[in-house]
Amino acid sequence: MGIISRLRPALATRLIGLAGRAGAMTTAPNNNRASLQLRTAVTSAIEVPDLTGRDFITLREYSPEEIKFLLWVSADLKTRIKMNGEIFQPLKGKSAALLFQKRSTRTRISTETGIALLGGHPCFLTSSDIHLGVNESIHDSAKVLCRFADIILARVFSNNDLVELGAKSTVPVISGLSDLYHPLQILADFQTLQEHFGDIKGRTISWVGDGNNVLHSFMMAAPKLGCNLQIATPKGFEPDATVTEHAMKLCAEHGTNILMTHDPREAVSKGHVIVTDTWISMGQESEKESKLKIFDGYQVTRKLCQEADSDWVFLHCLPRKPEEVDDDVFYSDRSLVWDEAENRKWTVMAVLLCLLQKYRPLIPAPL
């Protein structure tokens, strides 16, 4: 469903006429003004989704328009607060319980600073503070936490814990990462790609590495945004079979392609976005030596990227190890990793805001 099809019907004719007039203008300045007029008119007419009260555990549960909306809100908050220096605190008086079974840099600081910028108060709890499902059942922890906090973000080992937490909590639950998905990371990745490319429909995302939680979230979102996927993993390290089956259905539904291979060169061929991630996840340190042998040949290098599209860019959710991507790529102007890391803040802010109240962005919607 496109933006025009989501407009209030009474405005459709006027906007189509405005679009026609914009197309009739030939000079660049006039085209720019007309385009802005059209986007502003479209923005005011869009019926924005109401996500209040929803959980955010996997992008599988979010429609294409809802994902696009969260990306729009992310860009809006970045513009209002960072670019324009606006003090915008719609969550004043709200609190967030942040449960971290696994340590984190980006997820923790992006969430703590993000909710503070919006006027809310973060309360950080580690496994030393709350023994989720150990000293107290997840059911009981959920019932207690939602009496204290307006929203819960949990970074856990098992996705099943997140699902149970969401089922028992009366306030929204956000995934800060689990063994199966990392949806906040993928929102940040797509915001970064929108900032770089503009329209991302038709772009090809090339994954080289482990079939892990970050890849699973790409597989749940990329087809909905019109992106193709080319995935290379070593044998035995393919993405989850159930996730793969659903991703293939999404590709068929949205007219995109998915390629599964064990050859990094095939995955990178004509790709616009080259992505990798850590090969040794937290808790897998004992597997390091064996994994380094298995993943030999999967390092992202300039030579490998010669197979990619001429305007390829590189993403990595961090922290990065040199065996995953060499310095020549990681620190190059092709690398968007620092923007990608920053956008973790704006995207989690968008999710926090939209799950707690209905919000209409001020900046023009992307067409």
N, C-alpha and C positions, 0 to 999 in steps of 0.2 A: 504494500500500500504506500503510495507516494504522498508527499506533503500536501499537494493540492487536493487529493482525495480525502484528507483528514480535515479539511476546512469546513467551517459552518456553511451549509449550502447556499445561503442567501448572498454570500460574498464571492462565490466561485466565478460568476460571470464578470464581475468588476475586476477581479485579479487576473483573469485570462486576458481581458482587454488591456490591462496595464502591462502584462507580459508582452503583448503584441506591440504596444507602443515602444517598449524598451528595445525590442528587437529591431524596430524600424530606425532607431537612432544609430548613426554610423560613426560619429567621432568618439574617440576613447573617453574623454571626460564625460560626455553625455551618457555613454554606455555605462560608465561607473555609477553615475548618479541614478540612472534608471534602474540599474541592477539593485542598488541599495534601496530605492523606493519600493521595488517589488518585494525584496526580502523583508523589509519592514512591514509592508502590508500583509504579507503571508504570515509573518510572526504573530501579528495581532489577531489573526484569524484562526490560527491553529488551536485545536482542542487538545491541550496538553494532557498526557496520561496522569492519572492519580495513583501514585504508588504508596500512599500512606498505609502503614500497618503491614506492608509486605516484608517477608524475609528476603535476604540476598545471599543465598547459599550456593547457587549455581546459575550460570547464564542460560542453561537449558530451560529454565522456567520463565525466561524473559523473551518477549517478542522482539522482532527487529525494530519496531517503532519505539519500544520501551528502551532498548539499548541505545538507539540513536538519541533519544531524549536525554538519557543520563549523560551522554557525551556532550550534548548541547548545554546542559546545565553546568558541566565541568568547565567548558570553555567560557560560559557566562560568569561563573564565580572567579575564574582566573582573570578575566577582563576587569570585572568590577573591583576586586580586592587588590590584585597585584598591579595591573596596568594603570588603573584609575585611582588607586590609593583610597578606595572607599572603605569606611568602617561599616560592615554589614553583619549584624548579629541577631539573626532570626531565631537562634536556638538558645537565647539567654534564658537561664533558669532550667535548662535541660541537662541531664547527665548521661554519660555513657560508661558502661562497665566493659573494660577491655581485658579479656581473659587470654593469657598467653602461656600455653603449654610448651611452645617452641620459641626460642629467642628470635629477635628480629631487630633490624635497624630501620628499614624503610616503612614497614607496616606500622610499627609502633610510633615513630616520630611523625609520620604523615597523618596518622589518626589523632594523636594528641595535639599537635599544632593545628590541625584542621578544625577539630571541634572547638578548640579555644578561639580560633579566628571567627567562628560562627557564633560565639558567645556562650557555648556550652562548657561543661566541666567533664574531663576524662578521669576515670578512676582505673589505674593500671594494676592488674592482679596476675602474679605468676603462679606456677605450680606450687611454690612455697607458701602462697597466700590462700589458694583455693585448690583443693584436691578433687577436681572434677571427676565424679564417678568413682572415687576411692573412699575417702572418709565420709562423703555424702553423695547420694545418688544424683545423677544428672537431673532427674525429675525434681528432686527437692531443691537442688541448686538453682534451677530455672525458676521455680516458684518463689524463692527468696530474692534472687537478683532482680526480677521484674517488679518487685515491690520497692526497690531502691532506685533503679535506673530506668531511663526512658527508652534505652536501646542497648543492645549487647553486641559487641564484636568479639569473636572467638577465633584464635589461631591454635589449631588442635592437630593431633596426630591422625585421628580417625574421622572421616567424613560422617560416619554413623553418629558420632557424638554431636556434631552440628545439627544433623537432622532431628535427633531426639531433643536437643536444646530448643530448636525452633518449634517443635510440636508441643512442648510443655510450657514455653514462655508466652506471656500475654503481650510482650513488647517485641518489636522487630529484632531479628538476629542476622548479623552479617558475618560472612566467612572472611576471616583474615588469612586463610590458607588451611587446607587439609591435605590428606594423602591423595585425594582424588581431584580436587579443583583448586584454582587460585583466581577467582573471577575479578577481584579488584585489580590484579596485575594486568589483566587483559583489557580492562577499561582504560588503564593508563597507556598501554601500548597503542590502542586505537586512537586515543586522543593525540598521542605523539605523531602518529601517521597522518591524521587529519591535518595537523598543523604543518606538516612537511609537504604532503602531496595535495592537500585540498580534498577533492573527491577521491575516495579510496575504492569505489566500486570497480571491479574488474582487475584489481591488483592481485598478484600472486605472492602468498606468504610461504617461504621455504624454511622448513624446520630441519635442523641437523643436530641430532643428539638423542637424549633419552626420551622415551615415551611417558612423560610424567604429568603431574598435575597442571603445570602451565600449558603444556600442549593440549591437554584435555579441555581446558577452558577456551583455548583458541578454536578447537574443533566445535565447541558449542556456540561460538559467536561469529566466526569468520563467514560461514555460509550465509548467515542472516544479514550480513553487511555487504554481501555480493563479492566476497573475496575467495579466491581459489587457494587450496592448500596442497603443498608438496612436502611430504614427510619422509625423512630418512632416519632410520634407527638401526642399530645392530640387531642381529637375530636374537630373539629372546627378550628384547627391550622395546617391543612394539607397544603402542598405546592400548589401554584397556579395551577388551573386545566389545563390551556393551556400549562404551562411549563411541567406539569406531562405528558400530552398527547405526547408532543414532545420527552420527555425523554424516554418514553416507545418505541417510534419509533426508537430512537437512539440505545437503548438496543437491539432491534430486528435486527437492521442493523449491529451492531458490535458484536453480539453474547455474550452479557453480560446480567446480571439479575438485576431486580429491585424489591424490596420488600417494600410494604407500610403497616405499622401496627400501632397500638396504644399501643403496649407492648414493652417497652425498652429492656427487656431481649431477646425478639425475634429478635429485630434489632441488638443487640450486638452479638448474637450467632455466633461464629466462625469468627467474624470480625477481620480484621488486623489493622484497623484505627478507633478509636473511636473519634467522633467529636461532639462538642456541641458549642453553641454560646449564646449570651445574650438573655434572655427571654423578657426583656423590652428594646425595641429599643428607640433611641433618639426621644423624642416627645410623648412617651407612658408612661411617669412617673405616670400619674394619674391612670393607669391600674395595677400598681405594686401589690397591695394587692390581687386583684382578680386573677391575673396571677399566683402568688405564690401558691394559692390554686389549681388552674387548673393543674399546672405543678408539683404538689407533686408526688414524685416517679420517676421523670425524672433526678434527680441529678446523675452525673457520679461518681461512687464510686468503690473501689476495689471489693466490693461484686458484683456489677453489672458486672464488667469486668471479673469476673471469668467465665462468659459465652463466652468470646472472645477467639480468637486464642492465643496460648501460647506466640507468639512474638508481641502481640498487642502494639500499641503506641497511644498517645493521642494528639489531636490538638484542639486549641481554638484560634480564630482570635483576641481576646482581645478587650476591657478590660473585665476581668472576674469577676464574682460575686460568692461567696462561695456556694450559693444555686444551681448554675449550675454544679459545679464540686468541690469536697472536696479537702482539702489541700493534703491529702495522695496521690491522683492521680496527682493533678496539679503540685506539687513540686517534683514529683518522677522522677526516671530516665526513666520512660516510656513516660514522657511528652516532646514533641518537640517544645513547644510553643515559646521558645526564638529563636531557629533557624528559626522557622516559621515567627516570627516578623522581624528578620533581612532580610529574603529573600524577604520581601516586597520591599526592596530597589533594589535588583538585578533584580527582575522581572519587576518592573516599568522602570528601566533603559533599559532593553531589549526592552520593548514595545516602549519607547520614541525613541530609536536608530533605531529600525526596521521600524517604521512608517515614519521616516525622511530620511533614506537612506538605500540602500541595504547593507547588512553586511554578511560576511562569518566568522563564529567562527574559532578560531585557535586550540582549544582543540579538541581531537578526538570525533566524534559523538558517542553517546550511541548506542549500537546495539540492 
